[in-house]
Amino acid sequence: MDDETAEIELLEQNLNKTRQISQRMTSILSSFDTRLVKLEKSILPLYNSTQVLNRRGGNIEAALLKIDEIASNQEGIAAEEALILRGPQPGQWEEYKDVLERLNASVAFKSIDRDQRDTARLVETGVKKLTQLYTKLVAEGSSGVALNGPDFEFSPFPSNLRSALIPLVTFLRTLPLPPTHPSHPAAPAIQQTLKEGQKGYADMRGSWSKKCLENYGRRVVDRAETIDGIAAGKEFGKWVNDLISVAEAEYSLLLELAPLSTPSAIESAYATLISPLLSIFTSTLSSLSALIKRSLHKYTFLALSVYSSLSSAQTRWEEVMCRRANRRENELKDGLHSIRASVLRSFPEFIADIRAAALGKSGELSTGLTDFTLSTIQYMERLPEVQDAVASALLTLGDGNWKMGEGVQVGKGTKPTEVNERTILEHYLFDVINTVISSLLTLSRTNKRPSFGSIFLLNNVSYIRTHLLVQPRTDIPSLLSKPVQDSLNSNFRTAKAAYFDSNFSPLMQTLTEDKGQSKSAAKEKFTRFFDLLEEVAERHRLARVLQDDREGRETMCDEVVKLVVPSLQRFTQRNTGKEFSKNPQKYIKMSIEEVESLIRSFYADSDGKAPPPAERAANNLLIQAGWSR
């Protein structure tokens, strides 16, 4: 019990000690709390001031960073401006392009890094510099000495310059324009700059194309006065096709190198480009037209050939020179009308000239070929070469309207729909042949000596028939209708009969034997026969028959021999048997063989050398008649 009491007392004592310690600790903590409150009240203003300073320091740091960034940007902008103002330098194309792209992007996205107006002006400057480079490269490819060989050859655009232009043009086509970037402040100025550059391109390429073609155009005009008309017309046609080919090549190049590739911009530039080509075409055609009008008779086939060449090039011209440039004017069509007017005038004038050649002439005429006979053959032999042009022009003129001065009114003939090209060409040639024959007949009748007139007619009609039907040198027979061929054959037979009648009929009449003919009549007939033979011989010495037709002369010779020699032989045999004279050689001045040789000498070669027997017989007869060769 005492032990428990003692323990309780001990516990109470310990508890009192613990209580005292707790009170002292509480007192100390209260004192700390009071001091902390006082400390907090002292530190709080300082803390607040420190926070403000920290914020200010942060702001200052951020401002310094921004200042550094702006300064760096300004240095970059200055470098970009310097690059733009210098223009694209060798080896800096990619850098120059990147700078312009960034500038355009800053304008498009309205970046606040720089002033929009200044940036737009810088973009404009850069585009102008690029356009100047574009123009410089085009000028290099459009200068120099044009090729001037015997055949036209167009100088192509240099491949190295073309390779340099393609990336430049590709970039220029990406620049902002009003239709695609209406809000871009530099778009209108960029479009105007590119328009000027594209116009400069068209001017330079057009001038270069003209330079390449003009020497050949002058050559065509100069040669037209000296070479064959059809050949000259074909040369002109080739030159026109070369001109169109140049325009086609330039159109393809324009599509590849034009900074503005819209259809309207291409049409406008192409119209500017081909303007010099149209000018040189018009001047060249005008020179040829003036040459033709100066002497239509001389340059008829030049007109026909030029007309044919222009007609064949018309479809290609309309496509390349008109539609692609959206032009209504057609210089080739206008020139074709001008040439066609000369061509249409040539048909009636040609016939009128033939008709006029037979008027106002009388007296002695040469028995050779007339100028209009030769010119007609030359004219008709050349027609197959320009057949299509002639037929087309004749259809325009109207069937029969070429009969100027014969009471035929233009427009009153057969309608063009009633005849085709083949038929109207046959009609025209029929009238040409009939006019020539009519003029020859008129001239032959005006000769004071009909025998010479018959030789004249035979020579000319035979020449026409030989060169058109018997031995043609071109394909002219295919253009002659059966009435034309029949007319030529009929007139040749008529001319041949007239030749026989005027030259040998009097000769043959002396060989007719009357019933109860006396010896004196026989003597008289022999004398008359050889006198007439002398006249015929002298006539044929002065007037050559079928001089340029050896085969025709041989045929004619055989026919005359068959006509005269057998009759003379029979007449001689009948009268020599009657012993009409004691000295027959006084009246029979030549043997049958000598007469035949003499007749054959009429048709000797053009050098005048007859076979030896004929030469001797002719000399004997002429000596007896008091003539000498």
KOLFI-455351 format. One line per 10 residues: their letters; for each residue x, y, z of C-alpha. Coordinates in Angstrom, 1 decimal, always signed. Layout:
<rs>
A) X/Y/Z | ...
</rs>
This chain:
<rs>
MDDETAEIEL) +0.0/+0.0/+0.0 | +2.8/+2.3/+1.0 | +4.7/+1.4/-2.2 | +1.7/+2.4/-4.3 | +1.3/+5.7/-2.4 | +4.9/+6.5/-2.9 | +4.6/+5.8/-6.6 | +1.6/+8.0/-6.9 | +3.4/+10.9/-5.1 | +6.3/+10.4/-7.4
LEQNLNKTRQ) +4.0/+10.6/-10.5 | +2.4/+13.7/-9.1 | +5.8/+15.3/-8.7 | +6.8/+14.4/-12.3 | +3.5/+15.7/-13.5 | +4.0/+19.0/-11.8 | +7.5/+19.3/-13.3 | +6.1/+18.5/-16.8 | +3.4/+21.1/-16.3 | +5.9/+23.7/-15.4
ISQRMTSILS) +8.1/+22.9/-18.4 | +5.0/+23.1/-20.7 | +4.1/+26.5/-19.3 | +7.7/+27.8/-19.8 | +7.6/+26.4/-23.5 | +4.3/+28.0/-24.1 | +5.6/+31.3/-22.8 | +8.7/+31.0/-25.1 | +6.6/+30.2/-28.2 | +4.2/+33.1/-27.4
SFDTRLVKLE) +7.3/+35.3/-27.3 | +8.5/+33.9/-30.7 | +5.1/+34.4/-32.2 | +5.1/+38.0/-31.1 | +8.6/+38.5/-32.5 | +7.7/+36.8/-35.8 | +4.7/+39.1/-36.2 | +6.9/+42.1/-35.6 | +9.5/+40.7/-38.1 | +6.8/+40.1/-40.8
KSILPLYNST) +5.5/+43.6/-40.4 | +9.1/+44.8/-40.9 | +9.9/+42.6/-43.9 | +6.6/+42.9/-45.9 | +7.3/+46.4/-47.5 | +10.7/+45.2/-48.5 | +9.2/+42.1/-50.1 | +6.7/+44.1/-52.0 | +9.4/+46.4/-53.3 | +11.5/+43.5/-54.4
QVLNRRGGNI) +8.7/+42.0/-56.4 | +8.2/+45.3/-58.3 | +11.9/+45.4/-59.1 | +11.9/+41.8/-60.3 | +9.1/+42.6/-62.7 | +10.9/+45.7/-63.9 | +14.0/+43.6/-64.4 | +12.1/+41.1/-66.4 | +10.6/+43.7/-68.6 | +13.9/+45.3/-69.2
EAALLKIDEI) +15.4/+42.0/-70.1 | +12.6/+41.3/-72.6 | +13.0/+44.8/-74.0 | +16.7/+44.3/-74.6 | +16.0/+40.9/-76.3 | +13.5/+42.6/-78.6 | +15.9/+45.4/-79.3 | +18.5/+42.9/-80.3 | +16.0/+41.1/-82.5 | +14.9/+44.3/-84.2
ASNQEGIAAE) +18.4/+45.4/-84.8 | +19.2/+42.0/-86.4 | +16.1/+42.3/-88.6 | +17.1/+45.7/-89.7 | +20.5/+44.5/-90.7 | +18.8/+41.7/-92.8 | +16.4/+44.2/-94.4 | +19.3/+46.5/-95.3 | +21.1/+43.6/-96.9 | +18.0/+42.5/-98.8
EALILRGPQP) +17.4/+46.0/-100.0 | +21.0/+46.3/-101.2 | +20.6/+42.9/-103.0 | +17.3/+44.0/-104.7 | +18.7/+47.4/-105.8 | +21.8/+45.8/-107.3 | +19.7/+43.4/-109.4 | +20.4/+39.7/-110.0 | +24.1/+39.1/-110.2 | +25.8/+36.0/-111.7
GQWEEYKDVL) +25.5/+33.1/-109.2 | +22.9/+35.0/-107.1 | +19.7/+34.0/-108.9 | +18.4/+31.6/-106.3 | +19.2/+34.1/-103.5 | +17.5/+37.0/-105.4 | +14.5/+34.9/-106.0 | +14.2/+33.8/-102.3 | +14.4/+37.4/-101.2 | +11.6/+38.5/-103.5
ERLNASVAFK) +9.5/+35.5/-102.4 | +10.0/+36.5/-98.7 | +9.1/+40.1/-99.5 | +5.9/+39.0/-101.3 | +5.0/+36.7/-98.4 | +5.5/+39.5/-95.9 | +3.1/+41.7/-98.0 | +0.6/+38.9/-98.5 | +0.5/+37.9/-94.8 | +0.8/+41.6/-93.6
SIDRDQRDTA) +3.8/+41.0/-91.5 | +4.5/+43.9/-89.0 | +8.2/+43.6/-89.4 | +8.3/+46.4/-92.0 | +6.2/+49.0/-93.7 | +3.9/+47.5/-96.3 | +4.3/+50.4/-98.8 | +8.1/+50.2/-98.6 | +8.0/+46.5/-99.1 | +5.7/+46.8/-102.1
RLVETGVKKL) +8.1/+49.4/-103.6 | +11.0/+47.1/-103.0 | +9.1/+44.2/-104.7 | +8.4/+46.5/-107.7 | +12.1/+47.4/-108.0 | +13.0/+43.7/-107.9 | +10.5/+42.9/-110.6 | +11.9/+45.7/-112.8 | +15.4/+44.4/-112.3 | +14.3/+40.9/-113.4
TQLYTKLVAE) +12.5/+42.3/-116.4 | +15.6/+44.2/-117.4 | +17.5/+40.9/-117.2 | +14.8/+39.3/-119.3 | +15.0/+42.0/-121.9 | +18.8/+41.9/-122.0 | +18.8/+38.1/-122.6 | +16.1/+38.4/-125.4 | +18.1/+41.3/-127.0 | +21.2/+39.1/-127.1
GSSGVALNGP) +19.3/+36.3/-128.8 | +17.7/+38.8/-131.3 | +20.9/+40.4/-132.6 | +23.8/+39.7/-134.8 | +24.1/+39.1/-138.6 | +21.3/+37.2/-140.2 | +22.1/+34.2/-142.4 | +22.2/+35.1/-146.1 | +22.8/+31.8/-147.9 | +21.3/+30.8/-151.3
DFEFSPFPSN) +18.3/+29.2/-149.5 | +16.5/+30.7/-146.6 | +17.4/+29.4/-143.1 | +16.0/+31.0/-140.0 | +18.4/+31.5/-137.1 | +16.9/+29.8/-134.0 | +16.9/+31.3/-130.6 | +20.3/+30.4/-128.9 | +19.8/+27.4/-126.7 | +22.1/+28.7/-123.9
LRSALIPLVT) +20.0/+31.9/-123.6 | +16.8/+29.9/-123.8 | +18.0/+27.7/-120.8 | +18.7/+30.9/-118.9 | +15.3/+32.5/-119.6 | +13.1/+29.5/-118.8 | +13.6/+29.6/-114.9 | +13.4/+33.4/-115.0 | +10.1/+33.3/-117.0 | +8.8/+30.5/-114.7
FLRTLPLPPT) +9.4/+32.8/-111.6 | +7.9/+35.9/-113.3 | +4.7/+34.0/-114.0 | +4.3/+33.4/-110.2 | +4.4/+37.1/-109.3 | +1.2/+38.7/-107.9 | -1.1/+40.3/-110.5 | -4.4/+42.2/-110.0 | -6.5/+39.2/-111.3 | -4.9/+36.8/-108.8
HPSHPAAPAI) -3.9/+39.1/-106.0 | -6.3/+42.1/-106.0 | -5.2/+43.3/-102.6 | -1.5/+43.2/-103.2 | -0.3/+46.9/-103.4 | +2.5/+46.1/-105.9 | +0.3/+43.9/-108.3 | -0.7/+46.8/-110.7 | +2.9/+48.0/-111.1 | +4.2/+44.4/-111.6
QQTLKEGQKG) +1.6/+43.8/-114.3 | +2.6/+47.0/-116.1 | +6.3/+46.2/-115.9 | +5.7/+42.7/-117.3 | +3.5/+44.1/-120.1 | +6.3/+46.5/-121.1 | +8.8/+43.6/-121.0 | +6.6/+41.4/-123.1 | +6.0/+44.2/-125.6 | +9.8/+44.7/-125.8
YADMRGSWSK) +10.2/+41.0/-126.4 | +7.7/+41.1/-129.3 | +9.3/+44.2/-130.8 | +12.8/+42.6/-130.7 | +11.7/+39.2/-132.1 | +9.6/+40.8/-134.8 | +12.5/+43.0/-135.9 | +14.9/+40.0/-135.9 | +12.4/+37.9/-138.0 | +12.1/+40.8/-140.5
KCLENYGRRV) +15.9/+41.1/-140.7 | +16.2/+37.4/-141.5 | +13.6/+37.6/-144.3 | +14.0/+41.0/-145.9 | +17.1/+40.1/-147.9 | +15.4/+37.2/-149.5 | +12.3/+39.3/-150.2 | +14.4/+41.8/-152.1 | +16.1/+39.0/-153.9 | +12.6/+37.6/-155.0
VDRAETIDGI) +11.7/+41.1/-156.4 | +15.0/+41.6/-158.2 | +15.0/+38.1/-159.8 | +11.4/+38.5/-160.9 | +12.7/+40.8/-163.6 | +15.3/+38.5/-165.0 | +14.1/+34.9/-164.5 | +11.2/+32.9/-165.8 | +7.9/+34.2/-164.5 | +6.6/+30.9/-163.2
AAGKEFGKWV) +9.9/+30.2/-161.4 | +9.8/+33.7/-159.9 | +6.2/+33.2/-158.7 | +7.2/+29.9/-157.1 | +10.2/+31.6/-155.4 | +7.8/+34.2/-154.0 | +5.4/+31.4/-152.8 | +8.3/+29.7/-151.1 | +9.3/+33.0/-149.4 | +5.7/+33.5/-148.2
NDLISVAEAE) +5.7/+30.0/-146.7 | +9.1/+30.7/-145.1 | +7.6/+33.8/-143.6 | +4.6/+31.9/-142.2 | +7.0/+29.2/-140.8 | +9.0/+31.9/-139.1 | +5.8/+33.3/-137.5 | +4.8/+29.7/-136.4 | +8.3/+29.2/-134.8 | +8.0/+32.6/-133.0
YSLLLELAPL) +4.5/+31.8/-131.8 | +5.8/+28.6/-130.2 | +8.7/+30.5/-128.6 | +6.4/+33.2/-127.4 | +4.2/+30.6/-125.6 | +7.4/+29.4/-123.9 | +9.0/+32.6/-122.9 | +6.2/+35.1/-122.4 | +6.0/+36.4/-118.8 | +2.3/+37.0/-119.2
STPSAIESAY) +0.7/+33.8/-120.4 | -2.9/+34.7/-120.5 | -4.6/+34.2/-124.0 | -5.2/+38.0/-124.4 | -1.6/+38.8/-123.4 | -0.3/+36.2/-125.9 | -2.6/+37.6/-128.7 | -1.5/+41.1/-128.1 | +2.2/+40.3/-128.0 | +2.0/+38.0/-131.1
ATLISPLLSI) +0.2/+40.8/-133.0 | +3.0/+43.1/-132.2 | +5.6/+40.5/-133.1 | +4.2/+39.8/-136.6 | +3.7/+43.4/-137.5 | +7.1/+43.8/-139.1 | +6.5/+40.5/-141.0 | +3.2/+41.9/-142.3 | +5.0/+45.1/-143.4 | +7.7/+43.3/-145.3
FTSTLSSLSA) +5.1/+41.0/-146.9 | +3.0/+43.9/-148.0 | +6.0/+45.8/-149.5 | +7.3/+42.8/-151.3 | +3.9/+41.9/-152.8 | +3.4/+45.6/-153.8 | +6.7/+45.6/-155.6 | +5.8/+42.5/-157.6 | +2.3/+43.9/-158.3 | +3.8/+47.1/-159.6
LIKRSLHKYT) +6.2/+45.1/-161.8 | +3.3/+43.1/-163.2 | +1.1/+46.2/-163.9 | +4.0/+47.9/-165.6 | +4.0/+45.3/-168.3 | +1.2/+42.8/-167.9 | +1.9/+41.2/-171.3 | +5.5/+40.5/-170.3 | +4.8/+39.3/-166.7 | +1.5/+37.4/-167.3
FLALSVYSSL) +2.9/+34.2/-166.0 | +4.5/+35.9/-163.1 | +1.1/+37.1/-162.1 | -0.4/+33.7/-162.6 | +2.3/+32.0/-160.6 | +2.1/+34.6/-157.8 | -1.7/+34.1/-157.8 | -1.3/+30.4/-157.5 | +1.2/+30.6/-154.7 | -0.9/+33.0/-152.7
SSAQTRWEEV) -4.0/+30.9/-153.2 | -2.3/+27.8/-151.9 | -0.9/+29.6/-148.8 | -4.2/+31.3/-147.9 | -5.5/+28.7/-145.4 | -2.2/+28.5/-143.6 | -2.0/+32.3/-143.5 | -5.4/+32.8/-142.0 | -4.6/+30.3/-139.2 | -1.1/+31.6/-138.3
MCRRANRREN) -1.2/+35.3/-139.2 | -4.9/+36.1/-138.4 | -6.6/+33.8/-135.9 | -3.7/+33.4/-133.5 | -3.3/+37.2/-133.3 | -7.1/+37.7/-133.2 | -6.8/+40.0/-136.2 | -9.6/+40.7/-138.8 | -7.2/+42.2/-141.3 | -5.9/+39.7/-143.9
ELKDGLHSIR) -3.0/+41.2/-146.0 | -2.6/+38.1/-148.1 | -6.3/+38.2/-149.1 | -6.0/+41.9/-150.0 | -2.9/+41.1/-152.0 | -4.6/+38.2/-153.7 | -7.4/+40.5/-154.8 | -4.9/+42.9/-156.3 | -3.0/+40.2/-158.2 | -6.3/+38.6/-159.3
ASVLRSFPEF) -7.4/+41.9/-160.9 | -4.2/+41.8/-163.0 | -4.7/+38.1/-163.9 | -8.4/+38.7/-164.9 | -7.3/+41.6/-167.1 | -4.6/+39.5/-168.8 | -7.1/+37.0/-170.4 | -9.1/+39.5/-172.6 | -6.0/+41.6/-173.2 | -4.1/+38.5/-174.6
IADIRAAALG) -6.9/+37.8/-177.0 | -7.2/+41.5/-177.9 | -3.5/+41.7/-178.6 | -3.7/+38.7/-181.0 | -6.6/+40.3/-182.8 | -4.9/+43.6/-183.0 | -1.8/+42.1/-184.6 | -3.8/+41.4/-187.8 | -5.2/+44.9/-188.1 | -3.6/+47.7/-190.1
KSGELSTGLT) -1.1/+45.5/-191.9 | -1.0/+45.2/-195.7 | +1.5/+44.6/-198.5 | +4.4/+42.3/-198.4 | +4.8/+40.2/-195.2 | +7.4/+37.7/-194.2 | +6.5/+34.0/-194.6 | +8.0/+33.1/-191.3 | +6.4/+32.8/-187.9 | +4.6/+35.9/-186.5
DFTLSTIQYM) +5.4/+37.2/-183.1 | +1.9/+36.4/-181.9 | +2.2/+32.8/-183.1 | +5.3/+32.3/-181.1 | +3.9/+34.1/-178.1 | +0.7/+32.1/-178.2 | +2.6/+28.8/-178.2 | +4.8/+29.9/-175.4 | +1.7/+31.0/-173.5 | -0.2/+27.8/-174.0
ERLPEVQDAV) +2.8/+25.6/-173.3 | +3.2/+27.2/-169.9 | -0.5/+26.9/-168.9 | -0.3/+23.4/-167.5 | +2.1/+24.7/-164.9 | -0.4/+27.1/-163.5 | -3.6/+25.3/-164.6 | -5.4/+25.6/-161.3 | -4.8/+29.3/-161.0 | -5.9/+29.9/-164.6
ASALLTLGDG) -9.1/+27.9/-164.2 | -9.9/+29.5/-160.9 | -9.4/+33.0/-162.3 | -11.5/+32.2/-165.4 | -14.3/+31.0/-163.3 | -14.2/+34.4/-161.5 | -14.1/+36.2/-164.8 | -17.0/+34.3/-166.2 | -17.4/+32.0/-169.2 | -16.9/+34.1/-172.4
NWKMGEGVQV) -16.1/+37.4/-170.7 | -12.6/+37.3/-172.1 | -14.0/+38.2/-175.5 | -13.3/+41.9/-175.1 | -14.5/+44.0/-178.1 | -16.7/+41.3/-179.5 | -20.0/+42.6/-178.0 | -19.8/+40.2/-175.0 | -20.9/+42.0/-171.8 | -19.1/+41.1/-168.6
GKGTKPTEVN) -21.5/+39.2/-166.4 | -23.8/+38.1/-169.2 | -22.0/+34.9/-170.0 | -22.5/+31.5/-168.6 | -22.9/+31.4/-164.9 | -19.9/+30.0/-163.0 | -22.1/+27.3/-161.5 | -22.9/+25.9/-165.0 | -19.3/+25.1/-165.8 | -16.4/+23.6/-163.9
ERTILEHYLF) -12.8/+24.6/-164.1 | -11.9/+22.1/-166.8 | -14.7/+23.2/-169.0 | -14.1/+26.9/-168.7 | -10.4/+26.4/-169.4 | -11.2/+24.4/-172.6 | -13.6/+27.2/-173.7 | -10.9/+29.8/-173.2 | -8.3/+27.9/-175.2 | -10.8/+27.3/-177.9
DVINTVISSL) -11.3/+31.0/-178.3 | -7.5/+31.7/-178.2 | -6.9/+29.2/-181.0 | -9.7/+30.5/-183.1 | -8.5/+34.1/-182.6 | -5.0/+33.1/-183.7 | -6.2/+31.3/-186.8 | -8.5/+34.2/-187.7 | -5.6/+36.7/-187.4 | -3.4/+34.4/-189.5
LTLSRTNKRP) -6.1/+34.1/-192.2 | -6.5/+37.9/-192.2 | -2.8/+38.5/-192.6 | -2.4/+35.8/-195.3 | -5.1/+37.5/-197.4 | -3.6/+40.9/-197.1 | -0.4/+39.7/-198.9 | -0.2/+41.0/-202.4 | +1.1/+37.6/-203.7 | -1.3/+34.8/-202.6
SFGSIFLLNN) +1.4/+32.1/-203.0 | +3.5/+33.8/-200.4 | +0.4/+34.3/-198.2 | -0.3/+30.5/-198.5 | +3.3/+29.7/-197.3 | +2.9/+32.1/-194.5 | -0.4/+30.6/-193.4 | +0.9/+27.0/-193.7 | +4.1/+27.8/-191.7 | +2.2/+29.4/-188.8
VSYIRTHLLV) -0.7/+26.9/-188.7 | +1.6/+23.9/-188.9 | +3.8/+25.4/-186.2 | +0.8/+25.8/-183.9 | -0.5/+22.3/-184.7 | +2.9/+20.6/-184.3 | +3.7/+22.2/-180.9 | +0.2/+21.7/-179.5 | -0.8/+18.3/-180.9 | +1.8/+16.4/-182.9
QPRTDIPSLL) +5.0/+17.0/-180.9 | +4.0/+18.9/-177.7 | +6.7/+19.8/-175.3 | +4.4/+20.0/-172.3 | +1.1/+18.5/-171.2 | -1.0/+21.0/-173.2 | -2.8/+18.4/-175.3 | -4.6/+17.2/-172.1 | -6.2/+20.7/-171.8 | -7.4/+20.9/-175.4
SKPVQDSLNS) -10.9/+19.8/-176.1 | -11.9/+17.8/-179.2 | -13.3/+20.9/-180.9 | -9.9/+22.6/-180.5 | -8.0/+19.7/-181.9 | -10.5/+19.3/-184.8 | -10.1/+23.0/-185.5 | -6.3/+22.8/-185.6 | -6.4/+19.7/-187.9 | -9.0/+21.3/-190.2
NFRTAKAAYF) -7.2/+24.6/-190.5 | -3.9/+22.7/-191.2 | -5.5/+20.8/-194.0 | -7.1/+24.0/-195.4 | -3.7/+25.8/-195.2 | -2.0/+22.9/-196.9 | -4.6/+22.8/-199.7 | -4.2/+26.5/-200.2 | -0.4/+26.1/-200.4 | -0.8/+23.3/-203.0
DSNFSPLMQT) -3.3/+25.3/-204.9 | -1.4/+28.6/-205.1 | +2.0/+27.0/-205.8 | +1.5/+23.8/-207.8 | -2.0/+24.0/-209.3 | -0.8/+26.3/-212.2 | +2.1/+23.9/-212.6 | -0.2/+20.9/-212.9 | -2.6/+22.7/-215.3 | +0.2/+22.9/-217.9
LTEDKGQSKS) +0.5/+19.1/-217.9 | -3.1/+18.6/-219.0 | -3.3/+17.3/-222.5 | -6.1/+18.4/-224.8 | -7.5/+16.3/-227.5 | -5.8/+16.8/-230.9 | -3.1/+18.8/-229.2 | -0.6/+20.2/-231.7 | +3.2/+20.0/-231.5 | +3.3/+23.8/-230.9
AAKEKFTRFF) +0.9/+23.4/-228.0 | +3.2/+20.8/-226.4 | +6.2/+23.0/-226.8 | +4.2/+25.8/-225.2 | +3.2/+23.7/-222.3 | +6.7/+22.4/-221.7 | +8.0/+25.9/-221.8 | +5.2/+27.1/-219.5 | +5.8/+24.3/-217.1 | +9.5/+25.0/-216.7
DLLEEVAERH) +8.9/+28.7/-216.5 | +6.4/+28.1/-213.7 | +8.8/+25.6/-212.0 | +11.4/+28.3/-212.2 | +9.1/+30.7/-210.4 | +8.2/+28.1/-207.8 | +11.9/+27.4/-207.2 | +12.7/+31.0/-206.8 | +9.8/+31.5/-204.5 | +10.9/+28.6/-202.3
RLARVLQDDR) +14.4/+29.9/-202.3 | +13.0/+33.1/-200.8 | +10.4/+31.6/-198.6 | +11.2/+28.5/-196.6 | +8.4/+26.0/-196.0 | +8.1/+24.4/-192.5 | +11.6/+25.5/-191.7 | +11.6/+24.2/-188.1 | +9.7/+21.0/-188.8 | +12.0/+18.5/-190.5
EGRETMCDEV) +9.5/+15.7/-190.4 | +6.8/+17.9/-191.8 | +9.0/+19.1/-194.6 | +9.8/+15.5/-195.5 | +6.1/+14.6/-195.6 | +5.3/+17.7/-197.6 | +8.2/+17.0/-200.0 | +6.9/+13.4/-200.7 | +3.4/+14.7/-201.3 | +4.6/+17.3/-203.8
VKLVVPSLQR) +6.8/+14.9/-205.6 | +3.9/+12.4/-205.9 | +1.8/+15.2/-207.2 | +4.1/+16.6/-209.8 | +6.6/+14.0/-210.9 | +4.2/+11.2/-212.1 | +2.1/+13.8/-214.0 | +5.2/+15.2/-215.6 | +6.5/+11.7/-216.4 | +3.2/+10.8/-218.1
FTQRNTGKEF) +3.0/+14.0/-220.0 | +6.7/+13.7/-221.2 | +6.2/+10.1/-222.3 | +3.1/+10.9/-224.3 | +4.7/+13.9/-226.1 | +8.2/+12.5/-226.7 | +6.6/+9.5/-228.5 | +5.0/+12.0/-230.9 | +8.3/+13.6/-231.7 | +6.9/+17.1/-231.1
SKNPQKYIKM) +10.3/+18.7/-231.7 | +13.6/+17.8/-233.4 | +15.4/+19.3/-230.3 | +13.3/+18.2/-227.3 | +16.0/+19.4/-224.8 | +15.2/+22.9/-225.9 | +11.8/+22.6/-224.3 | +12.4/+19.8/-221.7 | +15.0/+21.6/-219.7 | +15.4/+19.0/-217.0
SIEEVESLIR) +15.0/+15.3/-216.7 | +12.4/+13.7/-214.5 | +15.1/+12.9/-211.8 | +16.4/+16.5/-211.9 | +12.8/+17.9/-211.5 | +12.3/+15.6/-208.5 | +15.7/+16.6/-207.0 | +14.8/+20.3/-207.6 | +11.4/+19.8/-205.8 | +13.2/+18.1/-202.9
SFYADSDGKA) +15.5/+21.1/-202.7 | +12.5/+23.2/-201.8 | +12.4/+21.4/-198.5 | +16.1/+21.1/-197.8 | +17.5/+21.7/-194.3 | +17.6/+25.2/-192.9 | +21.3/+25.5/-193.9 | +20.2/+25.6/-197.5 | +22.1/+22.6/-198.6 | +20.1/+20.4/-200.9
PPPAERAANN) +21.2/+16.9/-202.0 | +23.9/+17.1/-204.8 | +21.5/+16.2/-207.8 | +19.0/+18.7/-206.7 | +21.6/+21.4/-206.2 | +22.9/+20.8/-209.8 | +19.3/+20.8/-211.2 | +18.4/+24.0/-209.5 | +21.6/+25.7/-210.7 | +21.0/+24.6/-214.3
LLIQAGWSR) +17.4/+25.8/-214.3 | +18.3/+29.2/-212.8 | +21.3/+29.7/-215.1 | +19.1/+29.0/-218.1 | +16.6/+31.5/-216.8 | +19.3/+34.1/-216.3 | +19.5/+33.8/-212.5 | +22.4/+32.7/-210.4 | +22.6/+31.6/-206.8
</rs>
